[in-house]
Amino acid sequence: MRMPRLPLFAVLLLFPVNLLSAWDVDLSLAVPGGIVSVAAVDREEISGGVELWYQGRRVSSAEGIPAAVGYVALLPLPCDLSAGEVELRVKNALDVVSSLELTIEGRDFIYEEISLNTAMSELRQSDDPRKMEESRRMWELLGSFDPAASLTEEALVLPVGEARQSSSYGDRRLFLYRDGGESRSLHYGIDYAVPVGTPVAAAAGGKVVLAADRMLTGLSVVLEHGPGIFSIYYHLDSLLVNEGDRVENGETIGSSGMTGLATGAHLHWELRINRVPVDPLLFLHRPFVLP
């Protein structure tokens, strides 16, 4: 649903406390794993930042990025949100904050238990300095926001075609360790059960910002598709790109494997917007920003 722009006198009647400005809200993907988009013709209307709050905590924030409609802030919705109300807060160049209550639809997610052997248990449970440093670097990378990054205007393509999914976005996981311990986590991407050596394609055009061998994720590639927008490819068997390269939609960036913490051959594919993991399948038939 796209919120219409309202004349100022109508805004004052509807929202007597907060003075809404000339921006639009797109709720067409307002589900856990989706986004809320706020668009403005004039960047000053959203230049102070845009935030989403849920049950008293901020769940996402965004800056405006140039787009065909003017400027757009993409607010990702985490997969652990429940259906209900969220508060949208928009600050303009004069630090005037407008707010709006929005309704988020719910989603059902899969629960699964994963038993790990001794080596995989130790790898997941260890506090190895290398693993910690790689995690820190990844978090820093996914939090970077380059306003000059080229925003792809195309829908995503599947990196291994219509391959069978072995795990889905948002799965609730229980890891069972060999020593009897356990831990819970959310699955932030999609796993495709493909043989070792299957070509892996870039889901969209962009810049290679990471191509490295990591402890948990093995041979890994991260592509930047716009300010704060990244796709991730884990457990590869080979890399065909280097950091700094530019790739086109559908270009082969490596081959699938089972490197790192992997119980079998597969590709883990992930999409992050402003650090928050979102469901990449929602963007197969539409671009990140609607025209």
N, C-alpha and C positions, 0 to 999 in steps of 0.2 A: 504494500500500500504506500502510495506517495502522498505525503501531507501537502495540501495546497498552501501556497503563499497567501497570507491573509493581509488585508489592509490594516494599518496601524490601529484604527478605531475599533475594528473587530477583534484584534489581538488584545486590546485593553479590556474589552468586555469579557472575553473568554478567559483570560489569564491576568487577573487584576494585580497579582504580586510581581510576576516576572514579565518583563517587556520582551516578547519574542521579536526577533528581527527577521530580515528577509532571507531565510534559509528554508530548504526543503528536507524532509525526512523520508527515506525509502525503507520500508519494512518488509519488502518482498522476501528477504532471507533472514527474518528475525526469529531464528530458532537457535538452540544450542549448537555451536559449530558453524553458525552463519555470521552475518554482519548486519549492523545498522549503518546506513550511509546518510551523512548530512552534507548537503550541497548548498553552495552559495555562489552567486555571480561575483560578488565583491569579497575578496579575501579578508577584508577587515571585519566582516561579520562573524568569522570563526577563528580569527587569528590568535585569540587568547587561549585556544584549546577546547577540545570537546571530550566529554567523559560520560561513561555509563556507570551508574551506581545500583547495586542490588543488595537489599537487606543490610543497608548501612555500610557497605564496603564498595570501593571502586573496583570494578571488574575489567575495565579497559579505558584507554585514552588514546587520542589521535590528534595529529596536526593536519591542516589542510594541505592537499597536494593539487597541483595544476591538472585540470581535466577539460574535456570539451565543453562541459557545462559551466566552467569557471574554476571553482575549487571544491574539493570533496574530502571529507574526513571519514575514514573507514574504521568503524568501531567493532572489533571482533567480539563474539559471544562465546565464552568458554563452554566446554561440553559438560561441565558439572553444574550448570545452571538448571534450575527447575522452572516449570511454567509459572508465569506470574508477572508482576509489575517491576519494571526497572525505571530509573529516573535518568533522563538525558539532561546533561548540563552543558550549555554552550556559552563561552565567554568571548565577547568581541574585543576590538582594539582598545576600547575605553574601560575594559575590565567589568563591563556590565554582564552579569550572569543571568541567562534565561534558562528555565527548566521546563520539562515536559514529561509526563508519565506515559510510558509505553508498555504494551502487553507483549510478552514473549511466549510463543507457543512451546509446548513440551515435545520431547522425543524419547523413544525407548532405545536403550542400548543393551548390548550383549554382555553377559558375565561368562568368564572363562577362567579355568585353573591351568597353570603351566608348571609342570614338574621339571626341575633343573638337575643335571648331573653335578658331580662334585666340582669339576672345573668351572662350569657356568655359575654355580652357586657362589664360589669364591670370587669370581670376576665381578658379579653383581654386588656382593657384600663388601668388597675391599675398599679401603680408603687410599688406594695407590695415588701418589702425588701426580703422576701423569694423567690419570683419569680425572682428578680434581681440576687440574689446569686446563684440560681439554673442555671440561664442562664450563669452566669460567669463560674461556675464549668463545665458546658457542653462544653462551648467554649474552656476552658483550656484542657479538656479531649480530644476533637476531634483534638486539635493541638499537642497532644503528639506524639512523634515519637520514638518508642522503636526499635532500630536496631536488638535487639535480639528476637523480636516477631516472632512467626512462621508464615510464609506466606502460606496460604492455596493454594494448587495447583489444586483445583477442581472448577468446575463451580457452581454457586449458584443454590439453589432449592427454589421454592416458599414456603413461610412460612405457607400458608393456602391452598395450592394446587391451583386448577383452579377456585378459587372463583371469584365472580363478582367484578370488580373494580368500585368503586363509585367516585374516583378521580384519576387523573393520575399525573405522574411526570411532573413538569414544568408548571402546570396549572396557568394561570393568574387569581388571585382571588381578588374580591372586597367584603370586609366585610361591611355589613350594620348594624350599631348599633341602639339600641332601641331609643336613644336620637336624632337620625337623622344624627349622624356623620358617617363617613366611613373611611376605610383605605384599601390600596392595598398591596398585597404580592404575592410572588411566592410559589407554593406548591412544597416542596423539596422531597416528597416521593410519595408513592402509597397508596391509601386507599382501603381496601377490605371490602365490606359490608357482614360481617359474624355475626351470632348470638353470644350473650354473652356466653362464655364458650367454644368456638371453640378452639381446641388445636393449639398452635402457635409453629412452628418448627424453629430451627436455620437455617438460609439460607446457612451457611457453618460452618465448624469447627472453633473453636477459644476460646478465653478467655472472661469470663464475667467481664467487667470493670465497669459496673454500673447496679444495680438492686435496684430501689428506687421508691418512690411515689413522683411525682412532681406536682406542681400546675397546669400547663397548659397541660402537657402530661399524667397526671395520673400515674398509675403503668407503669414503663418504664424499658427496658433492652437495654444495649449497649454491643455488642460483638466486640472484636478486632480480625481481621483476618490476620494481618500482620502489618508491620510498617506503621502507618498512615492510615490504612484501617479499617473502622468500619461499622457495620450494626446496625440499630436502630429499636426498636419495641415499639410503644406508645399505650396508652389507654387500657392497659391490665386489665383483671378482677382478675387475680391471677398470682403470680410469683412462678416458680418452681426451680429457680437457685439463687445463692448468688454470690456476688462479689468475684472474685478469682477462681471460678469454671471454668473448661474446659469442653466444650461441643463438640459433634460430629455433622457433617452434618446431618440435619434432626431430631436431638434430640429435644424433646418438652421442651420449656423453660418457658411456661406459657399458659394462655388462654386469648382469646380476650374479650374485654369489651367496656365500654364507660366512663371510668374514665377521670378526667381532663376536658379540653375544648373539648367536643364532643357533636355534635347534634344528634348522634345516635350510635348504636353499630357498631364498625368497628375496623380493625387493620390498623394503619399507619406504613408502612415499608419504611425505608430510608437507603441509602448507602452513606457514605462519604469517600472521598479519600483526604488526606491532607486538611481536613476541608470542602472542596467543595462538595456539594451534587451532585451526579451523578445518572444516571438512572439505577437502579438495573436490569431491564429487559435486558439490553445489555450484562449482564454477566451470563445469564442462560445457554448459549451454549458454553461458553469458559471461561477459568480461567482468573484471573487478568493479569497474565504474560503468553504469548504464549511460548511454548517450542521452 
